[in-house]
Amino acid sequence: MIGRLTGRVGYRGADHVLIDVGGVGYVVFVSQRTLAALPGLGEVATLHTDLLVREDLLQLFGFPSPAEREWHRLLMSVQGIGAKASMAVLGALGADGVSRAIALGDWNAVKAAPGVGPKIAQRVVNELKDKAPSVMAMGGGEALAELIEEPSSDAVAKPRPATVPKSSAQSEALSALTNLGYSPGQAASAVAQAAAGSDEADTSELIRAALRLLAPKG
Protein backbone atom coordinates (compact mmCIF):
# COMPACT_ATOMS: atom_id res chain seq x y z
CA MET A 1 0.00 0.00 0.00
CA ILE A 2 1.38 3.41 -1.00
CA GLY A 3 0.46 5.82 1.80
CA ARG A 4 2.53 8.88 0.92
CA LEU A 5 4.73 10.16 -1.88
CA THR A 6 7.41 12.83 -1.77
CA GLY A 7 9.05 13.79 -5.03
CA ARG A 8 9.35 16.37 -7.74
CA VAL A 9 6.39 17.48 -9.83
CA GLY A 10 7.15 16.19 -13.30
CA TYR A 11 3.88 16.85 -15.08
CA ARG A 12 0.53 18.53 -14.41
CA GLY A 13 -2.66 17.37 -16.15
CA ALA A 14 -6.25 18.52 -15.86
CA ASP A 15 -6.98 16.22 -12.91
CA HIS A 16 -3.68 14.54 -12.12
CA VAL A 17 0.03 15.07 -11.64
CA LEU A 18 3.12 12.96 -12.13
CA ILE A 19 5.35 12.79 -9.05
CA ASP A 20 8.92 11.69 -9.76
CA VAL A 21 10.22 9.70 -6.79
CA GLY A 22 13.79 8.55 -7.32
CA GLY A 23 13.34 8.21 -11.06
CA VAL A 24 9.97 6.43 -10.83
CA GLY A 25 7.01 8.47 -12.02
CA TYR A 26 3.69 8.02 -10.16
CA VAL A 27 0.51 9.31 -11.77
CA VAL A 28 -1.64 10.69 -8.96
CA PHE A 29 -5.20 11.97 -9.38
CA VAL A 30 -5.97 15.05 -7.29
CA SER A 31 -8.79 17.52 -6.74
CA GLN A 32 -8.78 20.93 -8.39
CA ARG A 33 -8.06 22.54 -5.02
CA THR A 34 -5.02 20.35 -4.46
CA LEU A 35 -3.83 20.79 -8.04
CA ALA A 36 -3.91 24.57 -7.64
CA ALA A 37 -1.91 24.39 -4.41
CA LEU A 38 0.88 22.18 -5.75
CA PRO A 39 4.24 23.82 -6.48
CA GLY A 40 5.60 24.27 -9.99
CA LEU A 41 7.29 21.75 -12.25
CA GLY A 42 10.51 20.41 -10.80
CA GLU A 43 9.67 21.44 -7.25
CA VAL A 44 9.27 18.98 -4.38
CA ALA A 45 5.81 18.09 -3.10
CA THR A 46 4.26 15.58 -0.71
CA LEU A 47 0.91 13.90 -1.20
CA HIS A 48 -0.86 11.46 1.10
CA THR A 49 -2.25 8.76 -1.15
CA ASP A 50 -5.02 6.19 -1.43
CA LEU A 51 -4.90 3.36 -3.96
CA LEU A 52 -8.12 2.35 -5.72
CA VAL A 53 -7.93 -1.28 -6.84
CA ARG A 54 -10.37 -2.81 -9.30
CA GLU A 55 -10.15 -5.83 -11.58
CA ASP A 56 -9.14 -3.75 -14.57
CA LEU A 57 -7.90 -0.56 -12.94
CA LEU A 58 -5.34 0.79 -10.48
CA GLN A 59 -5.61 4.48 -9.64
CA LEU A 60 -3.66 6.47 -7.08
CA PHE A 61 -5.39 9.48 -5.48
CA GLY A 62 -3.48 12.20 -3.66
CA PHE A 63 -4.40 14.52 -0.80
CA PRO A 64 -2.67 17.32 1.09
CA SER A 65 -3.40 15.79 4.53
CA PRO A 66 -4.32 12.48 6.18
CA ALA A 67 -7.67 13.99 7.21
CA GLU A 68 -8.61 14.79 3.61
CA ARG A 69 -7.65 11.27 2.62
CA GLU A 70 -9.93 9.97 5.39
CA TRP A 71 -12.81 12.10 4.09
CA HIS A 72 -12.21 10.63 0.64
CA ARG A 73 -12.52 7.12 2.03
CA LEU A 74 -15.66 8.02 3.98
CA LEU A 75 -17.26 9.77 1.02
CA MET A 76 -16.54 6.71 -1.13
CA SER A 77 -18.46 4.59 1.40
CA VAL A 78 -21.68 6.49 0.63
CA GLN A 79 -23.86 4.90 -2.05
CA GLY A 80 -23.77 7.01 -5.20
CA ILE A 81 -20.40 8.59 -4.42
CA GLY A 82 -17.54 7.27 -6.50
CA ALA A 83 -13.96 8.50 -6.72
CA LYS A 84 -14.84 11.25 -9.20
CA ALA A 85 -17.66 12.63 -7.04
CA SER A 86 -15.54 12.42 -3.90
CA MET A 87 -12.76 14.42 -5.52
CA ALA A 88 -15.33 16.96 -6.73
CA VAL A 89 -16.65 17.43 -3.19
CA LEU A 90 -13.16 17.78 -1.76
CA GLY A 91 -12.17 20.12 -4.59
CA ALA A 92 -15.15 22.36 -3.88
CA LEU A 93 -14.94 22.36 -0.07
CA GLY A 94 -11.60 20.99 1.10
CA ALA A 95 -11.28 18.90 4.26
CA ASP A 96 -12.30 21.76 6.54
CA GLY A 97 -15.31 22.62 4.43
CA VAL A 98 -16.49 19.01 4.29
CA SER A 99 -16.10 18.68 8.07
CA ARG A 100 -18.04 21.87 8.64
CA ALA A 101 -20.81 21.04 6.15
CA ILE A 102 -21.40 17.60 7.61
CA ALA A 103 -21.19 18.76 11.23
CA LEU A 104 -23.78 21.45 10.47
CA GLY A 105 -25.97 19.21 8.31
CA ASP A 106 -25.44 21.64 5.43
CA TRP A 107 -26.17 19.40 2.46
CA ASN A 108 -26.50 22.47 0.19
CA ALA A 109 -22.75 23.02 0.58
CA VAL A 110 -22.11 19.42 -0.49
CA LYS A 111 -24.53 19.85 -3.41
CA ALA A 112 -22.38 22.70 -4.70
CA ALA A 113 -19.80 20.15 -5.89
CA PRO A 114 -20.05 19.42 -9.63
CA GLY A 115 -22.07 16.28 -10.37
CA VAL A 116 -23.54 15.91 -6.88
CA GLY A 117 -27.31 16.18 -6.73
CA PRO A 118 -29.50 17.02 -3.72
CA LYS A 119 -30.44 13.42 -2.88
CA ILE A 120 -26.83 12.27 -2.80
CA ALA A 121 -25.78 15.39 -0.87
CA GLN A 122 -28.41 14.68 1.79
CA ARG A 123 -27.30 11.05 1.94
CA VAL A 124 -23.69 12.15 2.48
CA VAL A 125 -24.66 14.39 5.41
CA ASN A 126 -26.99 11.83 6.99
CA GLU A 127 -24.60 8.90 6.72
CA LEU A 128 -21.43 10.71 7.76
CA LYS A 129 -22.66 13.11 10.45
CA ASP A 130 -21.41 10.85 13.24
CA LYS A 131 -17.96 10.66 11.61
CA ALA A 132 -17.30 14.42 11.47
CA PRO A 133 -15.95 14.85 15.03
CA SER A 134 -13.27 12.17 14.66
CA VAL A 135 -12.01 13.54 11.34
CA MET A 136 -12.12 17.14 12.58
CA ALA A 137 -9.96 16.05 15.51
CA MET A 138 -7.28 14.95 13.03
CA GLY A 139 -6.61 18.61 12.27
CA GLY A 140 -7.50 18.24 8.63
CA GLY A 141 -6.35 21.41 7.12
CA GLU A 142 -2.73 21.65 8.12
CA ALA A 143 -3.13 20.48 4.65
CA LEU A 144 -1.95 22.71 1.90
CA ALA A 145 1.24 23.88 3.58
CA GLU A 146 2.41 20.25 3.63
CA LEU A 147 2.21 19.98 -0.14
CA ILE A 148 5.43 21.95 -0.45
CA GLU A 149 8.45 20.31 1.11
CA GLU A 150 11.69 21.97 2.13
CA PRO A 151 14.03 21.98 -0.86
CA SER A 152 16.73 19.31 -0.92
CA SER A 153 20.38 20.26 -0.68
CA ASP A 154 20.77 20.38 -4.46
CA ALA A 155 17.80 22.72 -4.92
CA VAL A 156 17.80 26.47 -4.73
CA ALA A 157 16.08 27.54 -1.54
CA LYS A 158 13.14 29.84 -1.96
CA PRO A 159 11.43 31.77 0.82
CA ARG A 160 8.08 30.32 1.82
CA PRO A 161 5.33 32.32 3.50
CA ALA A 162 4.64 31.21 7.05
CA THR A 163 1.24 29.61 7.45
CA VAL A 164 -0.71 28.77 10.59
CA PRO A 165 -3.09 25.88 9.96
CA LYS A 166 -6.56 27.00 10.99
CA SER A 167 -7.87 23.50 11.47
CA SER A 168 -5.34 22.83 14.23
CA ALA A 169 -7.26 25.48 16.19
CA GLN A 170 -10.52 23.72 15.33
CA SER A 171 -9.24 20.32 16.46
CA GLU A 172 -7.90 21.82 19.71
CA ALA A 173 -11.24 23.56 20.37
CA LEU A 174 -13.09 20.32 19.63
CA SER A 175 -10.88 18.45 22.10
CA ALA A 176 -11.39 21.13 24.77
CA LEU A 177 -15.17 21.02 24.44
CA THR A 178 -15.33 17.23 24.64
CA ASN A 179 -13.11 17.39 27.74
CA LEU A 180 -15.70 19.75 29.23
CA GLY A 181 -18.32 17.05 28.83
CA TYR A 182 -20.03 17.97 25.58
CA SER A 183 -20.77 15.12 23.18
CA PRO A 184 -18.58 14.88 20.05
CA GLY A 185 -21.59 15.77 17.90
CA GLN A 186 -22.46 18.86 19.96
CA ALA A 187 -18.83 19.97 20.05
CA ALA A 188 -18.29 19.44 16.32
CA SER A 189 -21.42 21.39 15.39
CA ALA A 190 -20.55 24.30 17.69
CA VAL A 191 -16.93 24.49 16.50
CA ALA A 192 -18.06 24.34 12.89
CA GLN A 193 -20.48 27.21 13.42
CA ALA A 194 -17.85 29.23 15.29
CA ALA A 195 -15.27 28.62 12.57
CA ALA A 196 -17.76 29.63 9.88
CA GLY A 197 -18.17 32.98 11.61
CA SER A 198 -14.44 33.73 11.65
CA ASP A 199 -11.84 32.05 9.43
CA GLU A 200 -9.00 33.63 11.38
CA ALA A 201 -10.14 32.69 14.90
CA ASP A 202 -7.57 31.04 17.16
CA THR A 203 -8.26 28.21 19.59
CA SER A 204 -9.39 30.35 22.52
CA GLU A 205 -11.68 32.45 20.33
CA LEU A 206 -13.24 29.32 18.84
CA ILE A 207 -13.82 27.86 22.31
CA ARG A 208 -15.47 31.04 23.58
CA ALA A 209 -17.67 31.32 20.50
CA ALA A 210 -18.61 27.64 20.66
CA LEU A 211 -19.48 27.90 24.36
CA ARG A 212 -21.79 30.83 23.62
CA LEU A 213 -23.54 28.67 21.02
CA LEU A 214 -23.83 25.77 23.45
CA ALA A 215 -25.07 27.87 26.36
CA PRO A 216 -28.71 27.22 27.35
CA LYS A 217 -31.07 29.69 25.72
CA GLY A 218 -33.59 31.68 27.69
Secondary structure by P-SEA (a helix, b strand, c coil): cccccccccccccccbbbbbcccccccccccaaaaaacccccbbbbbbbbbbbcccbbbbbbbccaaaaaaaaaaaacccccaaaaaaaaaaccaaaaaaaaaacccccccccccccaaaaaaaaaacccaaaaaaaaccccccccccccccccbbbbbbcccccaaaaaaaaaaaaaaacccaaaaaaaaaaaaaacccccaaaaaaaaaaaacccc
